[in-house]
Amino acid sequence: MAARSSSRLQGVDAARGVALLGMVAVHVLPSEDPDGSVSLTDQLASGRSAAAFAVLAGVGLALASNRWDARRRLALVLRAALIGAVGLGLGALDSGVAVILAYYAVFFLLVQPFLGWRPRRLLLLAVALALLVPVISQQVRDQLPERDPSSPGFSRLGEPGPLLSELLLTGYYPAAAWLAYLVLGLAVGRLALHRAGVAVGIATCGAGLMASSVGASRLLLGPLGGEDELTRYLGAPPDVQSGFFGNVPTDPGWWLAVDAPHSTTPPDLAGTAGAALLVLGVALLVARRAAVLLAPLAAVGSMPLSLYTAHVVLLGLTDTDDPERYYLLQVAAAVAFALVWRRWLGRGPLEAVLAVVTRLVAGRSRT
């Protein structure tokens, strides 16, 4: 049983490591090749890495506990508050990064009602959220405050309405829609992840979701006339593969058919969720037979908050004209630090602080 649990955790941590290093790549490496085409980095990681981060957060919640009593729920609320505080602090830096942590905190708050649900209900909810929330969002966003293009910082707490609107619907990682990722991860985390058949099923479903999302988008935009309608509305052919920062335009409705990164449409949510499942399934399979190969990625994935925070701080303090070398140095430093710290001290530094604070406060609440 211990070996099964170890390989399962190793696989989940390794998948999280892939997601984290993918986000770093998107932040550091060029988004375009010299000829102006979309770079391979962006083709592979843009949108998908952040989505995998969210899906794996749900998996982590499922692995943390099957019984979410009042004390564990309070601990999760405290964890969300602390992560949100870190995110608001990072938002004040001139890093050029759309910091995800403030949104991440909201994810943890929104998922509270569903923590005790069974996998089937969770999967149905994830599908409903991915299909309905983008449609509702497109209908109501014109009535909401205009979003701030910068990442939320502490200064925004003086405007709670616009801040909440941004975190839930209008921002780069709109939590109302992205809750679908967390709910999906919660459902997947309740499965027998140590079984090879389950891992194969997860990877297969992920690949199927990716393929079907692309197919549905192409069908809607092509033969069913979506791109023609957008062209008539805009007066020029639309760019349906880039230029989105969390949401598509509110009019016309055909924008919901695109599957571009960070468009938060049903095809985008489905395709990026599929990519997360594919990575997780493959990582679980490798962990069963060759866990040592995943050790560097698993070490990185075991302390995502610490390494993500360090990455954003570094981007806010430094610059480079050699992004490829800059990226490799960051990856090497992250892997070396994570391997040594995990070997001798266990949890990452910020993860340890969160664990201590939540344990103290949630523990005292029982007395």
N, C-alpha and C positions, 0 to 999 in steps of 0.2 A: 504493500500500500504506500509506503514511504517513497519507493522508487517511482511509482505512478504519479504521486503528488509532485515529486521533484521535477520530472520530465514535463508535466503540465505547466508548472510555474515557470520553468526554463523557457518553454515555448512561448508563453504569454509575454514574458519579459523580453524575449528576443524580438517578437513582433512589435512590441512597444519601442524597442531600440531602433528598429527599421523606420518606424514612423517618426521618431525624434530626429534621426539623422537625415531623413527626407525633408523635414521641415527646415533644418539647418541649411540643406542644399538649396532649397527654394529661396531662402533669405540671402544667401551668399553668392551663389553662382548666377551667371547671366541668364536672363529669361529668353534671350534671342541669340541665334547664331549670327556670325558676321554677314550672312546673306539676308538677314531680316526674318528668317523663319523661326518658328518656336523651337527653343532648345530641347534637347532630349531630357534634360533635368525637369523642365516644366511639363513636358509631355507625360513623364512618369510620375512625378511627385506633386505637382501643383494641385491643391485641393484634396488629393488623396491622402497625403500624410497627415494633415490636420484632421480629416475625417476619421482616419484610423486611430489617431490619438483619442478621439471621442468614443469610438466603438470600444476600444480597449479599456477606457475608463469604466464603461458599463460592465465589461468582463471582470475587471478588478473588483467592482462592487459585489458581483455575484460570488466571486471566490472568497471575499472577505467574510460573508455570513449568509446563512440561509434563513436566519431568524432575526428580523430587524425590530428589536424591542425599543423602548423609549430611549434608553441610554445610548444605543448604537445610532439611532436617528439623530439624537442631539450631537453626538460626536461628529456625524457627517455634516450637520449644519455648521458646527464650529470649524471643521476642516474647510468647508466652502468659504466661510468668512475669511479665514487666514489666507487661502489661495487667492481670493478676491483682493485682499489687501496687497499681496505681493504683485498681483497683476496691475493694480492701480499705481503702485510705485513704479513698476516698469514702464507704464504708459507715459510717465513724465519724462522718460529718457528720449533723446533724439536718436533712436536706433533704426528707424525706417521700417520697423516690424509692426504688423498688425497683431498686437499682443493678445493671445487667446485666453489668458488666465482669468480675467474678470468674467468672461463668458462662461468659462469652465465652472466658476463658482455658481453661476446661475443654473447650469446644467444639473449640478448636484442638488440644488434646491427643488427644481422642477421634477426630478425623478423620485422624490420622496413618496408620493402616493402609490407608486408602482413597485416598490422594493419587494413586496411580498407576493407579487403575482407569479403565476406559473408561466413556463416558456411559451405555450401556445397563445395565451392571452397577450403576452408581451410582443410576440411576433405580429399579431394582428394589429396591436396598437402602433407598432413601428411602421407598418404599411400605411395605416390610416394617417399618421402624422406626416409621412413623406408625401402622400398624395394630396391631403387637404390643406395643410398649413401653408404651403406655397401659394395656393389659390386664394386663401383667405388673406394672406399677407399682401398679395398684389392688389386686392380690393380695398384694403384699409390704409396702405402706407401713405397715400396722398393726403390723408387727414392727420398724419402724425408729424411731430417736429422733424425738421431737416436734420439729418445726422451730421455729427462732427467728423471730418475726415481723419482726424488723429485718433490714436488709441485712447480709451478712457483713462483718466488719471484722477488723483484725489481732488483736483480742482473742480471736477465735474459733479462732485457730491452735492454742491450747492444748487444744482439743477436736477433734482431726482426724477422729474417727469421725463425730460428728454433723454436722460441717461438710461432709465428703465426701458423707454421705447427703443433705444438703440440696442441695448443688450438682448431684448426679446425679439425684435422684428427687423429693424433697419440697419443693424451693424454688419460687420464683416463675417461674424459667426452667429447669425440670429438664433438665439437659444430655443425659441418656440419650435423651429423646424429642426434644429440640430439635436433636439431631444430624441428624435427618431434614432440617431446613432447610439445614444446611451441606452435606450430601451432595447434596441437590437443586441447590443453587447451584453446587457443584463440577461436576456433570453439565452444567448449562446453560452454565457458563462455558467448557466445552470445545467448544461449538458455534460455528459461524461467525457470530458476533454482528454482524458488519458487513453481513450480507446482509439485505435488506428482508424476504425471505420467511421467514427464521429469526425475525426480530423479530415479524412478524405471527403466526407460529406460537406463539411464546412468549406473546404477549398473548392469543391465542385460547385456548390451553391454560389460562392463568391464569383467564380469565373462566369457562371450562368447569368448572374445579375449584371456583371459588367457588359457582357455581350448583348443582353436583352435591352439594357438601357441605351446603348449606342444604336441598336436596331430600331428601337421605338422612336428615338429622337430623329434619326434619319428618315424614317417613314413619315413622321408628322411634318417635318420640315420640307421633305421632298414630294413624294407622290400625293400626300394629302394637302399640300398647298401652303404650308406654314411659311416657308421662306418667301414665296411669292406675295403673300399677304403682308409680311413685314416690309418687303421692298416697296409695295404700293403705299404703305403707311408712311415710311421714311422718305420715300422719293429716291432711294439708292439701295443697293444690295446691303443687307445687314452683316456685321461681323458677329457671327454666332458662336465663335470659339474663344474670344478674349474680351477683356475690358470690363469684367464684372467684379464687383467688390462686395459680395455678400448677397446681392439681389439683382434680378433683372428689372428693366423698366416696368412701370405699372400699366402700360398700354402699348400695343394691344395684347390680348391674352396669349397669342401665339408665342410670345417670349418664353412661356413656361415649357415649351418643347425643346429648348436648347439644353445641351448637356455640358456646357463649358465649365471649367473650374470656378468655384465660388459663385456660381449662379443661383444655387439653392433652389433649383427646380426639381420636380419629381425624377427626371432622368439623371440629373447630377447627384441627387441624394442616393438613388439606387446604385448608380455606377461606382461612386466612391465607397459606399458601404460594401459593395461587392469586392472592391480591391482590398479593403480591410480584412474581409473574411478570407480571401485568397491568401494573403500574407500570413494570417493567423493559422490557417489550416496547414500550410507548408511548414511553418515554424514548429507546430506541434508534431508533425511527422518527423522532421529532422531531429527534434529533441528526443524522440523515442529511440533513435538508433545512433545518433552521433552528436550528443549534447555538447561535447567539448568544442565542436565547431561553432556553436552558438554562444560560447562563453563571453566573448567581447560584446556582442549585441545584447545579451541578457544582462550583463553588468550595466551597460548604458541604460537599458530599459527599466532597471530596478530603481533608478533615481531620476526620473524624468523632470520633476519639479526643480531639483537642484541644477541639473545640466541645462535645462531650458532657460532658467533664470540667468545662469552664468553666460550663456550664449547671447542673450539679449543685452545684458550689461556690457559684454565685450563689444558688440556691434555699436553700442552707444558711445563707447570710449575710443574706438579705433577705426581705422579705415585702411583700405589697401587698393593697389592697382593691379594686383595679381590674385583674382578671386579663387582660382583653382588651388593655388598654394595655400591661401588663407583657409579654404574649406578643409583641405587635408590636414593642416595644422590643428584646426579645431576638432576634427574627428579623432586625430591621434591623441590630443590632450584629453578629450572626453573619455576615450576608451581606457587610456592609462590610468587616469584618476579613478574611474569607476571600478576597474579591476582591483586596484590597490585598496581603495576605501571599502569596497564590498568584502574583500578578503579579510581585512583586519577590524573593520568597524561596523559592517552590516549595512543598515539603512543609510541612504544618502543624507547629507547634513540637514537640508531643509525638511526632508521627509521625517527625520528623527525629531526635529523641533516640533513639527505638526503632531507627531504621535504623542510626544510628552505633554504638550499643551492640551490636546483634546482628551487625553487620558486623565489629566488632573482635573480639568473643568467638568467633564462628563462624569467622572468618578465622584466628585464632590456633590454633584446634583442629586445623587442617590441618598445622601445622608440628610 
